[in-house]
Amino acid sequence: MKICGIRDARTGEAAALAGADAIGMVFAPGRRRVTPEQAREICQAIPPLVARVGVFVDTPAAEVRQIAQFCGLDLVQLHGQESPAYCRELGLRCIKAIPARDRQTLEQANLYPVAALLVDTYVKGVAGGSGIAFNWHLLENLPLQAPLILAGGLNPANIGRAVALVRPYGVDVSSGVEVNGEKDLQLIKAFIKRAREVCAYAAG
């Protein structure tokens, strides 16, 4: 599971030690935006075997590659109008965010040559982090060719239902583990604990 929107090294390290599989840092405009220097500090503080993910929105490919190398990112997550060709030519491991607008939009996600597909709530004019959940039934029997990461309005209260219904490869949370716009370690721990409980039950 990925905790996104991390803005400082201490929180990033704490989230990783709490059991997060990936830490996300946002380079797109918004209140969670970090500089490459801040992101590099976060990446250096995160323990080994935890993925470092940079979130971009319609950023020139050369700039994405430069930031990824400078910070030591393991993956880049693309939340804009990036094309399959852009993902292919970027030359980095990518997660492509797909808005859950309708079934046709989701089915077209298979055109992307990426490591994973992240399905997020569709909100007009908002690239992500809306804190709003979508109708998870849109994902039923969806023949995706890449691992599915579920996002959009997840929190400790609903993550159990989401995982039980969708059975995603991974989950992504940002606003659902915040209090007054800041990451809350207790909410992060509760989110991770609940998600793991449901996954363990399903596996058993």
N, CA, C and O of each residue as an XYZ file, in Angstrom:
816
protein
N       0.835     -1.194      0.000
C       0.000      0.000      0.000
C       0.868      1.240      0.000
O       1.978      1.244      0.531
N       0.346      2.287     -0.601
C       1.120      3.507     -0.790
C       0.495      4.654     -0.008
O      -0.707      4.906     -0.093
N       1.350      5.350      0.765
C       0.941      6.570      1.451
C       1.465      7.725      0.611
O       2.676      7.880      0.457
N       0.576      8.523      0.075
C       0.968      9.568     -0.869
C       0.869     10.950     -0.236
O       0.225     11.143      0.795
N       1.533     11.911     -0.891
C       1.496     13.276     -0.406
C       2.384     13.525      0.787
O       2.117     14.420      1.589
N       3.453     12.732      0.915
C       4.403     12.916      2.014
C       5.263     14.148      1.717
O       5.731     14.329      0.592
N       5.465     14.994      2.733
C       6.166     16.255      2.515
C       7.422     16.444      3.357
O       8.131     17.437      3.195
N       7.704     15.499      4.255
C       8.932     15.637      5.048
C       9.497     14.260      5.357
O       8.785     13.256      5.349
N      10.792     14.242      5.629
C      11.502     12.984      5.814
C      11.009     12.214      7.033
O      10.902     10.989      6.983
N      10.712     12.901      8.108
C      10.295     12.210      9.329
C       8.987     11.452      9.119
O       8.855     10.305      9.545
N       8.025     12.094      8.465
C       6.748     11.435      8.212
C       6.918     10.279      7.233
O       6.297      9.229      7.394
N       7.750     10.468      6.228
C       7.996      9.403      5.270
C       8.598      8.177      5.924
O       8.180      7.051      5.655
N       9.575      8.395      6.778
C      10.207      7.273      7.480
C       9.210      6.595      8.415
O       9.166      5.367      8.485
N       8.409      7.386      9.135
C       7.438      6.821     10.071
C       6.385      5.990      9.345
O       5.995      4.926      9.825
N       5.925      6.471      8.194
C       4.931      5.732      7.417
C       5.513      4.421      6.905
O       4.836      3.393      6.907
N       6.760      4.460      6.471
C       7.413      3.241      5.992
C       7.570      2.233      7.125
O       7.304      1.045      6.944
N       7.993      2.698      8.276
C       8.174      1.804      9.423
C       6.841      1.273      9.942
O       6.798      0.227     10.591
N       5.746      1.994      9.656
C       4.413      1.535     10.058
C       3.884      0.446      9.131
O       2.857     -0.171      9.415
N       4.592      0.208      8.014
C       4.200     -0.878      7.128
C       3.848     -0.491      5.709
O       3.417     -1.345      4.934
N       4.019      0.778      5.340
C       3.735      1.184      3.965
C       4.717      0.518      3.011
O       5.906      0.406      3.309
N       4.214      0.080      1.866
C       5.063     -0.527      0.846
C       5.677      0.510     -0.075
O       6.702      0.265     -0.711
N       5.034      1.682     -0.141
C       5.498      2.739     -1.030
C       5.165      4.098     -0.426
O       4.158      4.264      0.263
N       6.037      5.064     -0.701
C       5.861      6.429     -0.237
C       5.783      7.333     -1.473
O       6.653      7.283     -2.342
N       4.736      8.158     -1.539
C       4.545      9.026     -2.689
C       4.821     10.485     -2.371
O       4.426     10.997     -1.324
N       5.508     11.143     -3.298
C       5.817     12.566     -3.185
C       5.293     13.282     -4.416
O       5.536     12.845     -5.541
N       4.579     14.375     -4.210
C       3.882     15.068     -5.292
C       4.728     16.222     -5.810
O       5.152     17.088     -5.045
N       4.967     16.225     -7.112
C       5.711     17.305     -7.756
C       4.796     18.232     -8.550
O       5.257     19.216     -9.128
N       3.506     17.922     -8.578
C       2.538     18.750     -9.290
C       2.076     19.899     -8.393
O       2.164     19.789     -7.170
N       1.586     20.997     -8.973
C       1.106     22.126     -8.170
C       0.007     21.705     -7.196
O      -0.845     20.882     -7.529
N       0.032     22.272     -5.998
C      -0.957     21.943     -4.978
C      -0.338     22.036     -3.596
O       0.865     22.258     -3.455
N      -1.165     21.863     -2.584
C      -0.673     22.048     -1.216
C       0.284     20.950     -0.764
O       1.012     21.133      0.211
N       0.294     19.810     -1.458
C       1.191     18.720     -1.074
C       2.491     18.716     -1.881
O       3.304     17.800     -1.756
N       2.675     19.721     -2.690
C       3.843     19.745     -3.579
C       5.151     19.853     -2.788
O       5.246     20.596     -1.811
N       6.152     19.095     -3.236
C       7.485     19.174     -2.652
C       8.479     19.570     -3.731
O       8.236     19.372     -4.921
N       9.595     20.129     -3.302
C      10.684     20.428     -4.220
C      11.521     19.168     -4.414
O      11.453     18.251     -3.596
N      12.302     19.113     -5.478
C      13.196     17.966     -5.644
C      14.137     17.782     -4.447
O      14.464     16.654     -4.080
N      14.567     18.884     -3.847
C      15.452     18.795     -2.690
C      14.741     18.159     -1.491
O      15.316     17.320     -0.798
N      13.497     18.560     -1.253
C      12.716     17.960     -0.170
C      12.487     16.474     -0.428
O      12.628     15.645      0.471
N      12.132     16.152     -1.671
C      11.867     14.758     -2.025
C      13.119     13.900     -1.870
O      13.040     12.743     -1.456
N      14.252     14.464     -2.199
C      15.505     13.708     -2.065
C      15.768     13.368     -0.596
O      16.214     12.264     -0.281
N      15.491     14.316      0.299
C      15.645     14.055      1.732
C      14.706     12.939      2.187
O      15.092     12.072      2.971
N      13.470     12.969      1.687
C      12.501     11.929      2.040
C      12.994     10.576      1.534
O      12.974      9.590      2.270
N      13.433     10.531      0.287
C      13.899      9.278     -0.307
C      15.074      8.697      0.473
O      15.166      7.483      0.651
N      15.959      9.554      0.932
C      17.131      9.083      1.670
C      16.772      8.582      3.065
O      17.497      7.774      3.647
N      15.641      9.070      3.604
C      15.229      8.663      4.953
C      14.434      7.373      4.968
O      14.337      6.714      6.004
N      13.865      7.006      3.829
C      13.008      5.825      3.765
C      13.857      4.554      3.818
O      14.885      4.472      3.145
N      13.437      3.558      4.612
C      14.198      2.304      4.709
C      14.268      1.564      3.374
O      13.461      1.823      2.481
N      15.216      0.654      3.232
C      15.301     -0.161      2.020
C      14.028     -0.991      1.808
O      13.279     -1.259      2.747
N      13.811     -1.380      0.580
C      12.689     -2.222      0.160
C      11.338     -1.507      0.190
O      10.305     -2.143     -0.024
N      11.326     -0.215      0.448
C      10.106      0.589      0.346
C      10.229      1.450     -0.903
O      11.214      2.170     -1.065
N       9.236      1.381     -1.787
C       9.310      2.074     -3.067
C       9.160      3.580     -2.904
O       8.334      4.053     -2.123
N       9.957      4.316     -3.640
C       9.914      5.771     -3.667
C       9.240      6.187     -4.957
O       9.743      5.902     -6.043
N       8.099      6.862     -4.846
C       7.264      7.165     -6.008
C       7.080      8.674     -6.146
O       6.698      9.350     -5.191
N       7.351      9.189     -7.329
C       7.131     10.602     -7.612
C       5.879     10.790     -8.450
O       5.692     10.098     -9.450
N       5.021     11.719     -8.052
C       3.749     11.959     -8.738
C       3.868     13.229     -9.597
O       4.222     14.301     -9.108
N       3.562     13.069    -10.888
C       3.691     14.164    -11.842
C       2.390     14.340    -12.621
O       1.613     13.396    -12.770
N       2.160     15.553    -13.114
C       0.994     15.849    -13.941
C       1.453     16.617    -15.173
O       1.810     17.792    -15.085
N       1.441     15.949    -16.316
C       1.776     16.576    -17.605
C       3.095     17.335    -17.556
O       3.187     18.468    -18.031
N       4.103     16.712    -16.987
C       5.434     17.301    -16.882
C       6.282     16.841    -18.069
O       6.211     15.671    -18.444
N       7.078     17.722    -18.666
C       7.948     17.294    -19.766
C       8.798     16.096    -19.365
O       9.312     16.030    -18.249
N       8.937     15.160    -20.280
C       9.628     13.904    -19.975
C      11.042     14.130    -19.478
O      11.477     13.453    -18.546
N      11.769     15.061    -20.070
C      13.146     15.321    -19.659
C      13.203     15.776    -18.201
O      14.119     15.399    -17.470
N      12.231     16.584    -17.777
C      12.187     17.058    -16.397
C      11.878     15.906    -15.434
O      12.464     15.817    -14.355
N      10.957     15.031    -15.833
C      10.629     13.872    -14.991
C      11.861     12.995    -14.802
O      12.158     12.566    -13.687
N      12.567     12.732    -15.878
C      13.770     11.886    -15.789
C      14.832     12.533    -14.901
O      15.491     11.852    -14.116
N      14.993     13.840    -15.028
C      15.986     14.553    -14.233
C      15.658     14.483    -12.736
O      16.533     14.214    -11.914
N      14.390     14.726    -12.395
C      13.969     14.678    -10.993
C      14.085     13.265    -10.447
O      14.533     13.069     -9.317
N      13.681     12.272    -11.248
C      13.747     10.874    -10.805
C      15.173     10.474    -10.473
O      15.412      9.800     -9.471
N      16.108     10.878    -11.293
C      17.509     10.539    -11.053
C      18.044     11.289     -9.834
O      18.742     10.705     -9.005
N      17.724     12.570     -9.719
C      18.224     13.387     -8.611
C      17.717     12.880     -7.264
O      18.465     12.834     -6.288
N      16.438     12.499     -7.219
C      15.823     12.090     -5.953
C      16.051     10.624     -5.626
O      16.018     10.234     -4.459
N      16.284      9.807     -6.652
C      16.399      8.370     -6.441
C      15.040      7.693     -6.422
O      14.796      6.801     -5.609
N      14.149      8.119     -7.325
C      12.811      7.534     -7.385
C      12.863      6.138     -7.993
O      13.657      5.871     -8.894
N      12.007      5.251     -7.488
C      11.876      3.911     -8.053
C      10.823      3.858     -9.150
O      10.952      3.099    -10.111
N       9.780      4.669     -9.000
C       8.696      4.732     -9.986
C       8.202      6.158    -10.108
O       8.396      6.978     -9.210
N       7.555      6.447    -11.239
C       6.856      7.713    -11.395
C       5.377      7.425    -11.625
O       5.016      6.487    -12.336
N       4.540      8.238    -11.020
C       3.088      8.082    -11.138
C       2.558      9.269    -11.918
O       2.773     10.417    -11.530
N       1.865      9.001    -13.016
C       1.445     10.038    -13.947
C      -0.050     10.271    -13.827
O      -0.847      9.359    -14.049
N      -0.431     11.502    -13.473
C      -1.827     11.822    -13.190
C      -2.446     12.780    -14.196
O      -3.533     13.305    -13.953
N      -1.785     13.018    -15.310
C      -2.309     13.975    -16.272
C      -2.859     13.320    -17.522
O      -3.463     12.249    -17.473
N      -2.636     13.990    -18.647
C      -3.122     13.498    -19.940
C      -2.018     12.769    -20.706
O      -2.050     12.698    -21.934
N      -1.066     12.242    -19.992
C       0.049     11.561    -20.643
C      -0.453     10.410    -21.525
O      -1.354      9.663    -21.142
N       0.140     10.289    -22.697
C      -0.283      9.268    -23.662
C       0.485      7.972    -23.440
O       1.498      7.959    -22.740
N       0.003      6.873    -24.040
C       0.790      5.638    -23.992
C       2.189      5.822    -24.574
O       3.152      5.244    -24.071
N       2.303      6.625    -25.631
C       3.608      6.872    -26.235
C       4.537      7.596    -25.261
O       5.727      7.290    -25.192
N       4.000      8.546    -24.515
C       4.789      9.258    -23.509
C       5.341      8.265    -22.482
O       6.524      8.310    -22.142
N       4.488      7.382    -21.998
C       4.919      6.389    -21.008
C       5.998      5.488    -21.576
O       6.952      5.133    -20.884
N       5.843      5.121    -22.831
C       6.794      4.216    -23.467
C       8.155      4.892    -23.626
O       9.196      4.285    -23.374
N       8.130      6.153    -24.046
C       9.370      6.868    -24.344
C      10.052      7.419    -23.099
O      11.223      7.794    -23.150
N       9.329      7.471    -21.980
C       9.894      8.030    -20.757
C      11.082      7.215    -20.267
O      12.046      7.762    -19.731
N      11.002      5.894    -20.457
C      12.116      5.045    -20.077
C      12.226      4.793    -18.584
O      13.290      4.411    -18.097
N      11.122      5.004    -17.841
C      11.095      4.773    -16.405
C       9.922      3.859    -16.064
O       8.964      3.751    -16.829
N      10.009      3.205    -14.911
C       8.869      2.399    -14.456
C       7.740      3.347    -14.072
O       7.925      4.259    -13.265
N       6.572      3.120    -14.660
C       5.463      4.065    -14.500
C       4.226      3.421    -13.880
O       3.945      2.239    -14.079
N       3.509      4.231    -13.132
C       2.138      3.939    -12.719
C       1.277      4.996    -13.400
O       1.511      6.191    -13.221
N       0.297      4.577    -14.170
C      -0.575      5.560    -14.842
C      -1.903      5.637    -14.122
O      -2.589      4.631    -13.937
N      -2.256      6.843    -13.719
C      -3.547      7.069    -13.070
C      -4.641      7.195    -14.123
O      -4.493      7.915    -15.110
N      -5.739      6.483    -13.895
C      -6.884      6.486    -14.809
C      -8.109      6.958    -14.033
O      -8.426      6.388    -12.989
N      -8.803      7.985    -14.520
C     -10.012      8.443    -13.819
C     -11.165      7.468    -14.023
O     -11.401      7.011    -15.142
N     -11.880      7.150    -12.957
C     -13.013      6.222    -13.031
C     -14.238      6.961    -13.557
O     -15.254      7.087    -12.874
N     -14.115      7.437    -14.771
C     -15.206      8.211    -15.383
C     -16.324      7.291    -15.840
O     -17.499      7.553    -15.583
N     -15.954      6.209    -16.521
C     -16.922      5.230    -16.991
C     -16.175      3.956    -17.380
O     -14.944      3.916    -17.367
N     -16.921      2.932    -17.721
C     -16.332      1.639    -18.045
C     -15.410      1.718    -19.269
O     -14.355      1.084    -19.292
N     -15.806      2.494    -20.281
C     -15.008      2.607    -21.497
C     -13.639      3.221    -21.206
O     -12.624      2.764    -21.729
N     -13.619      4.245    -20.379
C     -12.348      4.881    -20.006
C     -11.434      3.885    -19.318
O     -10.232      3.847    -19.584
N     -12.003      3.083    -18.439
C     -11.202      2.106    -17.711
C     -10.661      1.015    -18.630
O      -9.520      0.580    -18.477
N     -11.475      0.577    -19.578
C     -11.033     -0.467    -20.502
C      -9.906      0.025    -21.402
O      -9.048     -0.762    -21.803
N      -9.896      1.320    -21.724
C      -8.840      1.878    -22.579
C      -7.498      1.973    -21.858
O      -6.466      2.226    -22.480
N      -7.521      1.770    -20.537
C      -6.276      1.836    -19.765
C      -5.274      0.779    -20.208
O      -4.073      0.936    -19.987
N      -5.752     -0.295    -20.830
C      -4.851     -1.362    -21.260
C      -3.905     -0.929    -22.379
O      -2.984     -1.665    -22.731
N      -4.126      0.252    -22.933
C      -3.233      0.758    -23.971
C      -1.896      1.222    -23.399
O      -0.925      1.403    -24.134
N      -1.855      1.410    -22.085
C      -0.654      1.958    -21.457
C       0.367      0.867    -21.113
O       0.027     -0.099    -20.430
N       1.612      1.013    -21.579
C       2.671      0.042    -21.264
C       3.334      0.404    -19.927
O       4.441      0.942    -19.903
N       2.659      0.109    -18.833
C       3.107      0.564    -17.519
C       3.207     -0.591    -16.527
O       2.713     -1.691    -16.774
N       3.862     -0.310    -15.395
C       4.036     -1.322    -14.356
C       2.744     -1.573    -13.598
O       2.518     -2.679    -13.106
N       1.886     -0.548    -13.500
C       0.610     -0.683    -12.790
C      -0.329      0.423    -13.230
O       0.100      1.458    -13.739
N      -1.621      0.186    -13.024
C      -2.651      1.187    -13.314
C      -3.324      1.584    -12.003
O      -3.764      0.723    -11.240
N      -3.403      2.865    -11.748
C      -4.036      3.377    -10.541
C      -5.372      4.001    -10.933
O      -5.411      4.971    -11.691
N      -6.454      3.449    -10.420
C      -7.782      3.972    -10.737
C      -8.217      4.907     -9.615
O      -8.287      4.516     -8.450
N      -8.508      6.150     -9.991
C      -8.832      7.196     -9.036
C     -10.185      7.803     -9.377
O     -10.686      7.645    -10.490
N     -10.761      8.488     -8.421
C     -12.051      9.151     -8.619
C     -11.950     10.232     -9.691
O     -10.982     10.991     -9.729
N     -12.944     10.294    -10.551
C     -12.983     11.365    -11.545
C     -13.663     12.591    -10.957
O     -14.839     12.556    -10.593
N     -12.897     13.677    -10.870
C     -13.433     14.974    -10.465
C     -12.931     15.983    -11.482
O     -11.722     16.157    -11.634
N     -13.831     16.643    -12.172
C     -13.448     17.561    -13.235
C     -12.490     18.623    -12.726
O     -12.767     19.306    -11.740
N     -11.359     18.754    -13.408
C     -10.379     19.767    -13.054
C      -9.458     19.412    -11.908
O      -8.617     20.221    -11.515
N      -9.606     18.195    -11.358
C      -8.773     17.768    -10.234
C      -7.993     16.524    -10.645
O      -8.582     15.531    -11.072
N      -6.655     16.579    -10.515
C      -5.819     15.463    -10.969
C      -5.784     14.313     -9.980
O      -5.484     13.184    -10.369
N      -6.082     14.563     -8.717
C      -6.041     13.506     -7.708
C      -6.119     14.107     -6.324
O      -6.097     15.327     -6.162
N      -6.211     13.245     -5.324
C      -6.243     13.730     -3.947
C      -7.529     14.425     -3.566
O      -7.533     15.286     -2.686
N      -8.632     14.058     -4.223
C      -9.913     14.727     -3.969
C     -10.543     14.311     -2.638
O     -11.330     15.057     -2.055
N     -10.188     13.116     -2.167
C     -10.806     12.611     -0.943
C     -12.201     12.054     -1.149
O     -12.923     11.798     -0.186
N     -12.580     11.866     -2.408
C     -13.923     11.385     -2.749
C     -13.816      9.977     -3.329
O     -13.003      9.725     -4.218
N     -14.633      9.072     -2.827
C     -14.647      7.708     -3.344
C     -15.547      7.618     -4.578
O     -16.442      8.441     -4.769
N     -15.297      6.609     -5.410
C     -16.145      6.375     -6.577
C     -16.855      5.036     -6.423
O     -16.644      4.323     -5.442
N     -17.681      4.708     -7.377
C     -18.429      3.452     -7.355
C     -17.492      2.292     -7.703
O     -17.169      2.071     -8.871
N     -17.067      1.566     -6.688
C     -16.099      0.484     -6.905
C     -16.643     -0.626     -7.792
O     -15.866     -1.408     -8.340
N     -17.939     -0.711     -7.944
C     -18.516     -1.756     -8.801
C     -18.131     -1.564    -10.275
O     -18.260     -2.492    -11.074
N     -17.663     -0.369    -10.632
C     -17.180     -0.138    -11.996
C     -16.008     -1.058    -12.330
O     -15.736     -1.326    -13.501
N     -15.328     -1.533    -11.313
C     -14.132     -2.344    -11.517
C     -14.423     -3.837    -11.571
O     -13.511     -4.630    -11.806
N     -15.665     -4.235    -11.361
C     -16.008     -5.654    -11.356
C     -15.768     -6.282    -12.728
O     -16.242     -5.782    -13.748
N     -15.026     -7.379    -12.730
C     -14.728     -8.136    -13.957
C     -14.035     -7.283    -15.013
O     -14.198     -7.520    -16.210
N     -13.268     -6.297    -14.579
C     -12.539     -5.438    -15.511
C     -11.246     -6.142    -15.925
O     -10.410     -6.438    -15.071
N     -11.065     -6.415    -17.225
C      -9.906     -7.184    -17.676
C      -8.649     -6.323    -17.853
O      -8.197     -6.108    -18.977
N      -8.101     -5.843    -16.773
C      -6.886     -5.037    -16.860
C      -5.669     -5.928    -17.069
O      -5.591     -7.032    -16.530
N      -4.723     -5.433    -17.858
C      -3.528     -6.206    -18.173
C      -2.337     -5.826    -17.305
O      -1.251     -6.386    -17.458
N      -2.534     -4.879    -16.396
C      -1.489     -4.487    -15.451
C      -2.085     -4.518    -14.046
O      -3.302     -4.404    -13.898
N      -1.264     -4.668    -13.020
C      -1.773     -4.679    -11.646
C      -2.589     -3.427    -11.338
O      -2.242     -2.326    -11.767
N      -3.676     -3.606    -10.592
C      -4.579     -2.509    -10.248
C      -4.260     -1.949     -8.872
O      -4.177     -2.686     -7.890
N      -4.085     -0.644     -8.815
C      -3.948      0.076     -7.552
C      -5.201      0.917     -7.380
O      -5.542      1.720     -8.248
N      -5.882      0.733     -6.268
C      -7.134      1.453     -6.010
C      -6.856      2.723     -5.216
O      -6.132      2.698     -4.221
N      -7.438      3.833     -5.665
C      -7.290      5.115     -4.980
C      -8.647      5.817     -4.969
O      -9.628      5.319     -5.521
N      -8.677      6.969     -4.338
C      -9.896      7.787     -4.361
C     -10.745      7.666     -3.114
O     -11.556      6.746     -3.005
N     -10.573      8.575     -2.177
C     -11.447      8.629     -1.011
C     -11.291      7.495     -0.027
O     -12.192      7.260      0.778
N     -10.185      6.786     -0.062
C      -9.980      5.693      0.886
C      -9.568      6.244      2.247
O      -8.908      7.279      2.336
N      -9.964      5.541      3.300
C      -9.636      5.941      4.667
C      -9.732      4.710      5.568
O     -10.158      3.652      5.104
N      -9.348      4.818      6.845
C      -9.405      3.634      7.715
C     -10.791      3.026      7.856
O     -10.919      1.834      8.136
N     -11.840      3.837      7.664
C     -13.201      3.334      7.842
C     -13.694      2.513      6.656
O     -14.478      1.582      6.841
N     -13.251      2.838      5.440
C     -13.795      2.137      4.271
C     -12.796      1.240      3.554
O     -13.167      0.542      2.611
N     -11.523      1.244      3.986
C     -10.529      0.457      3.260
C     -10.839     -1.032      3.311
O     -10.545     -1.749      2.355
N     -11.417     -1.506      4.386
C     -11.760     -2.919      4.473
C     -12.767     -3.327      3.415
O     -12.583     -4.337      2.737
N     -13.832     -2.545      3.269
C     -14.851     -2.846      2.247
C     -14.257     -2.749      0.849
O     -14.558     -3.570     -0.018
N     -13.418     -1.748      0.631
C     -12.826     -1.550     -0.692
C     -11.963     -2.737     -1.101
O     -12.084     -3.247     -2.215
N     -11.099     -3.171     -0.203
C     -10.210     -4.297     -0.513
C     -11.004     -5.587     -0.694
O     -10.704     -6.382     -1.585
N     -12.013     -5.800      0.144
C     -12.814     -7.020      0.046
C     -13.564     -7.092     -1.279
O     -13.706     -8.171     -1.854
N     -14.044     -5.951     -1.766
C     -14.819     -5.932     -3.007
C     -13.940     -5.956     -4.248
O     -14.168     -6.751     -5.159
N     -12.934     -5.085     -4.287
C     -12.148     -4.896     -5.502
C     -10.998     -5.891     -5.616
O     -10.614     -6.264     -6.725
N     -10.446     -6.325     -4.484
C      -9.267     -7.208     -4.460
C      -8.128     -6.619     -5.311
O      -7.620     -7.293     -6.207
N      -7.726     -5.370     -5.039
C      -6.682     -4.755     -5.858
C      -5.304     -5.294     -5.524
O      -5.100     -5.917     -4.482
N      -4.370     -5.048     -6.416
C      -2.967     -5.382     -6.133
C      -2.443     -4.498     -5.006
O      -1.668     -4.946     -4.162
N      -2.876     -3.233     -5.002
C      -2.439     -2.290     -3.985
C      -3.456     -1.188     -3.794
O      -4.409     -1.071     -4.564
N      -3.254     -0.380     -2.768
C      -4.137      0.762     -2.496
C      -3.285      2.001     -2.268
O      -2.117      1.914     -1.890
N      -3.898      3.158     -2.507
C      -3.195      4.430     -2.413
C      -4.054      5.402     -1.610
O      -5.242      5.562     -1.891
N      -3.459      6.047     -0.613
C      -4.220      6.972      0.230
C      -3.423      8.248      0.465
O      -2.197      8.225      0.569
N      -4.149      9.363      0.548
C      -3.504     10.626      0.889
C      -4.363     11.396      1.886
O      -4.051     11.435      3.076
N      -5.447     12.009      1.403
C      -6.276     12.822      2.302
C      -6.945     11.995      3.388
O      -7.270     12.526      4.450
N      -7.161     10.695      3.144
C      -7.832      9.834      4.116
C      -7.034      9.554      5.370
O      -7.562      8.999      6.333
N      -5.755      9.936      5.370
C      -4.930      9.771      6.573
C      -4.369     11.121      7.016
O      -3.253     11.212      7.525
N      -5.171     12.168      6.809
C      -4.775     13.511      7.197
C      -5.745     14.095      8.218
O      -6.926     13.748      8.245
N      -5.230     14.980      9.047
C      -6.035     15.791      9.963
C      -5.630     17.238      9.738
O      -4.465     17.602      9.898
N      -6.597     18.052      9.369
C      -6.326     19.468      9.082
C      -5.223     19.641      8.038
O      -4.377     20.529      8.141
N      -5.256     18.766      7.031
C      -4.311     18.884      5.932
C      -2.927     18.337      6.190
O      -2.045     18.469      5.341
N      -2.714     17.721      7.352
C      -1.403     17.158      7.674
C      -1.523     15.660      7.912
O      -2.513     15.188      8.471
N      -0.506     14.915      7.482
C      -0.510     13.472      7.687
C      -0.535     13.159      9.178
O       0.177     13.777      9.969
N      -1.374     12.181      9.550
C      -1.534     11.770     10.942
C      -1.051     10.334     11.075
O      -1.603      9.434     10.441
N      -0.033     10.110     11.887
C       0.581      8.787     11.976
C      -0.382      7.743     12.517
O      -0.325      6.585     12.103
N      -1.257      8.124     13.424
C      -2.220      7.165     13.958
C      -3.203      6.713     12.885
O      -3.566      5.538     12.831
N      -3.636      7.640     12.033
C      -4.522      7.267     10.925
C      -3.787      6.392      9.908
O      -4.359      5.452      9.357
N      -2.526      6.708      9.670
C      -1.723      5.887      8.759
C      -1.619      4.462      9.291
O      -1.805      3.502      8.543
N      -1.326      4.324     10.568
C      -1.225      2.992     11.174
C      -2.555      2.251     11.118
O      -2.590      1.054     10.832
N      -3.649      2.959     11.389
C      -4.971      2.327     11.365
C      -5.335      1.877      9.955
O      -5.908      0.803      9.769
N      -5.002      2.693      8.970
C      -5.279      2.364      7.566
C      -4.518      1.102      7.163
O      -5.098      0.178      6.594
N      -3.225      1.067      7.459
C      -2.389     -0.070      7.090
C      -2.853     -1.337      7.807
O      -2.935     -2.405      7.202
N      -3.149     -1.213      9.079
C      -3.589     -2.369      9.872
C      -4.867     -2.969      9.309
O      -4.966     -4.186      9.151
N      -5.841     -2.129      9.007
C      -7.127     -2.622      8.497
C      -6.965     -3.260      7.122
O      -7.544     -4.313      6.854
N      -6.192     -2.636      6.262
C      -5.984     -3.193      4.925
C      -5.308     -4.556      5.002
O      -5.682     -5.479      4.279
N      -4.329     -4.682      5.862
C      -3.619     -5.955      5.994
C      -4.520     -7.034      6.602
O      -4.427     -8.203      6.226
N      -5.380     -6.651      7.529
C      -6.309     -7.612      8.120
C      -7.221     -8.209      7.060
O      -7.433     -9.422      7.032
N      -7.754     -7.378      6.202
C      -8.667     -7.865      5.157
C      -7.921     -8.734      4.148
O      -8.430     -9.765      3.710
N      -6.703     -8.307      3.781
C      -5.907     -9.101      2.836
C      -5.574    -10.468      3.418
O      -5.627    -11.473      2.710
N      -5.232    -10.512      4.701
C      -4.900    -11.779      5.359
C      -6.128    -12.694      5.426
O      -6.023    -13.906      5.240
N      -7.275    -12.102      5.689
C      -8.516    -12.887      5.761
C      -8.857    -13.476      4.393
O      -9.253    -14.636      4.281
N      -8.695    -12.643      3.344
C      -8.998    -13.105      1.987
C      -8.048    -14.220      1.551
O      -8.451    -15.168      0.877
N      -6.787    -14.090      1.946
C      -5.794    -15.093      1.579
C      -6.016    -16.395      2.310
O      -5.698    -17.469      1.800
N      -6.572    -16.292      3.525
C      -6.796    -17.496      4.312
C      -8.023    -18.241      3.885
O      -8.344    -19.282      4.459
